[in-house]
Amino acid sequence: MKTDNVIADIISGIVALFLGINFTWRREKIINALIASNKIFWEKMGFSPDQKKGVFLTSFIIPLMGVLFLLAGIVLFYRAINYFMK
């Protein structure tokens, strides 16, 4: 894994790690916010959303996204450290 821009890797790694940590460990707050905004949007359009399906889907997707962001941040930091070690 070779990097072309080490500064961009470090900054992107910090952002990805921050998002990954928040999506993984603060998922309940994020899920509640997403469900509430979805409910308000669809009620303004005149529809009634199914809360159970929305909660189930976001409870699965948000932690998955968190783990993927954590892995991306770790890879970016690895690339930066590997660049400085050479």
Number of C-alpha atoms within 10 A of each C-alpha: 9 9 13 10 11 18 11 13 20 18 14 16 24 17 16 21 23 16 18 24 17 18 24 20 12 14 18 15 11 17 22 14 12 14 17 12 12 14 17 14 14 12 12 9 8 9 11 12 15 9 12 9 10 15 15 11 11 18 16 11 14 20 21 15 15 23 17 18 23 24 16 18 24 16 15 24 20 16 21 22 14 14 15 9 7 5
